[in-house]
Amino acid sequence: MLDEFSRSRLLLGSAAMERLSRAKVAVFGLGGVGGHAADALVRTGVGSFVLVDADRVSLTNLNRQLIADHAAIGRLKTEVMREHMLLVNPNVRVEEQPVFFLPDTPADFLCGCDYIVDAIDTVSAKLRLAQLGQEFSIPVISAMGAGNKLDPTRFEVADIYDTSVCPLCRVMRRELKKRGVPRLKVVYSREEPAKREDVPGAAEDSAKRETPGSLAFVPSVAGLILASEVVRDLTRGLLPSDA
């Protein structure tokens, strides 16, 4: 019988699809990277999610974020993404955590999670997620910088200690080593940051000292790579190609 996952089942097989349907993935950050990761995971059959993001959809999100449109402006991203997921799979289970995750944020909602997708910007929070993954034995994949990039073909998957070029990776390597975290799977770009034009007022909706430029086809690719790695890890040994 045909269903929304029939085409996925042809490639992944019934055993892997069953595994995904029982999996619970926590997605931290629902912006240009995390939103596309979450969308790809629900379309591939992941059955349960915890969505963590305190932000609301803004006008400047429309150029790259999957859930952003004029009707969604001002609404919580967790709420909009949950509605979107239910339209894709009415049986999906979604827990909303509309919080700004920081190192001291209680993380009991990670109980029962099979994977953590880190698509947030704050370095201290990214470091904490890597530590929590180690403490709770939950695999983590972390997105490095996707802003000020033009070439989506430059993304790579690597352990954080094997990365180069990316300034965020450099900081993460140093700080993770201090914290005794021996490994972290990341998606990062070897592209040097592009030159940018200073546009008056462009940073008014951001708390960052320098708002990065962004495009529809760069963070989305990073998010899709994140999702593909999650699916591969969750279904390892179950795919027809593994037989």
N, C-alpha and C positions, 0 to 999 in steps of 0.2 A: 504494500500500500504506500502510495506517495505521501510524503509529509514535507515540512519545511526543511528537513535535514537530509532528504534523499540524495542530493548531489554530494553532500559531504560524506555520507555513508559509503558511497561508491569508492572513495579514495581512502578513507580512514578505517572502514570496516565496522561491523556491528559491535565488537568488543570495545573498541576505542570510543565509539559514540556512547556506549553505556557508561564507560568511565567518565566521560565529559559530563554526562547528564547528572552524575552524582557528585561532581566536583564543585567546590566553593572557592571563588577567587575574590580577593580584596583588591579593588582598584583605587589607588590614591591619586587624586587629581583627574578631572574630567575635561581638561582643556584640549588643545589641538592634538596632543599626543595621547593622553589617557582616554579621551572620548572615542577616538578611533580604535584604540585597543579594546575598550569595553564593547563597542559595537561589533567588532570582528569576533570576539569571544562568544557573545550571545548568538551570533549568526552561525557559529560553528558548533553550538550545542551545549556550551557550559550551562549547568542548571541552576547555580546559585551564585549570588554576588553580594559583596559589601561595597557600597560606593561611598568614598570619603572625599568630601569637598565642601568647603563653606561658602564658595563663591556663588554669585548670581550671574546669569548671562548678561553681558553688556554689549553695547553697539560695536565696540572694537573686536569682539569675538567673532563677528560674522565672516571675516575673511578666511577663517581656517578651522573653526570648531564645529564638529559634526552636529551637535544639538542646537547650535545658535541660528536663530532666525528672528525676524522682527516681532513675531508673536511671543517669543520666549524671553525677550528682554525684561530683566528685573526678577525673573523667577529663579529659584534655586536650581543649580545644575544637577544635583542629585535627584530632584523631583522630575525634572525634564527628562533626564536619562532613564529613570525608572519607567516613565510612561513610554518612552521610545522602545525600551527593551520588551515591554509587555506587548507592544504592537508587532514585534518580530516573533516573539515566542510567548503566548499567553500563559504558559505554564512555568515560566522562569520565576525564581524566588529572588527578591531584591530587598536588601536591608539598606536603608539610607542612614548615613552618618554625616550630617551637614556641619562638620566641625573643621576648624583650621588645625591640622595635625602638627603638633610640636613635640619635642622630646619628652615633655612632662604630660602629654595627653594620655589618659587611660586607654589601653589597647585591648581590653577584654573582649571586644567585638571580633578579634582575630581568632578566637577559639573556634576550632573546627574548620578553619580555612586550609586549603590545600596549596595555595600560591598567593604571593603578594606581587602586585604590579605597582611599581613606584614611578609615577609620572608627575611628581610635584617638584617645585623649584627650590624650596628652602634647604640649604645644605645640612643644617643641624637635624632637620626632620628626615632627610634621606639617610643620614648616618644612623639615626635611631631605628629606621625601618630595617636596615641591614643588620643591626644588632638584634632586633626582635626576631628576625628570621632565623638567626643563629640560635637564639635562646629557645624558640618554640619549634625548631626544626621544620620551618616552613620555607620552601624555596622562594627566593626573591629575584626579580629582574628589575633593573633600574635604568631609566632613561636619563641620559646625560643631555647636554645642551643641544637644542634644536633651533634656537633663535639666531638671527643674523646669518642664516645659511641659505644657499640658493640651489644646491645640488643634492637631491635626495638619493642619488646613487652612491654617495660617499659613506653611508651608514654601514657599520660593522657590528657584529656581536662578538664580544670578547670578555675575558675576566678583567676586572678593573686594573689588576696589576700588569696586564699586557697592553694597556692602552697608551696612546701618545697623542700629541697635538692639542687635544681638547683641554682648555683651562680648568673646567669643572672636574674632569677626570683627575687632573693633577692634585687638586685639593682633596678629592675623595680618597685617592691613594694614600696620601699623607695621613689623613685623619682616621681612616679605617685601620691603618697599620698601628697607630697609637692605641686604638680601641681593641686590638687583638682580633679583628675580623680578617680571616685568611683569604677569603675569596668573595667575589660578588659578580654575578653575570650582569653585563650592561650592554645597552645599545648606544653607540656613540658615533660621531662623525669625525673623519680625519680632515674635513674641509676647514680651511682657515676662515675666520669670520669675515663676511663681506663688508665692503665699505658701505656706509649708509648716509642718507641725507637727514639733517636735523629739521624736523617739521614742527613748527610752533604748536603747542597744545597737544601733541601726540601722546604725551606721557601723563596726561591729567587723570586718567583712570587707573594709574598704576602707582603702587607704593615703592616700586624699585627706583634706585637712583638713575638707572639708565634702562628705559624700556626697550627690549630687543625688537627688531623688525621680524616679521614672520610672513609666511606664504602658505597657501592651501596645500601645496604638494610636498612640503618638507616634514612638518610635524606629523602629518597623517601617515607618511611612510614609516616614520619611527614607531608610531603606534601599531601599525600592522605588523612590523617586525617583532615588537614585543609580544603581540598576540600569537604569532606563529611559534615563537619559542615556548610560550606557556603551553600551547596545544601539544607540541612535540614532547615536552617534558612530562606532561600529564598522561600521555598515551604511549610512552616509551615501552617497547616490547609487545605492544598490542596491535600494531599496524600490520596490514597484509604484507607490506614490504619487509617487515621484520621476521617473517616466517622463514 
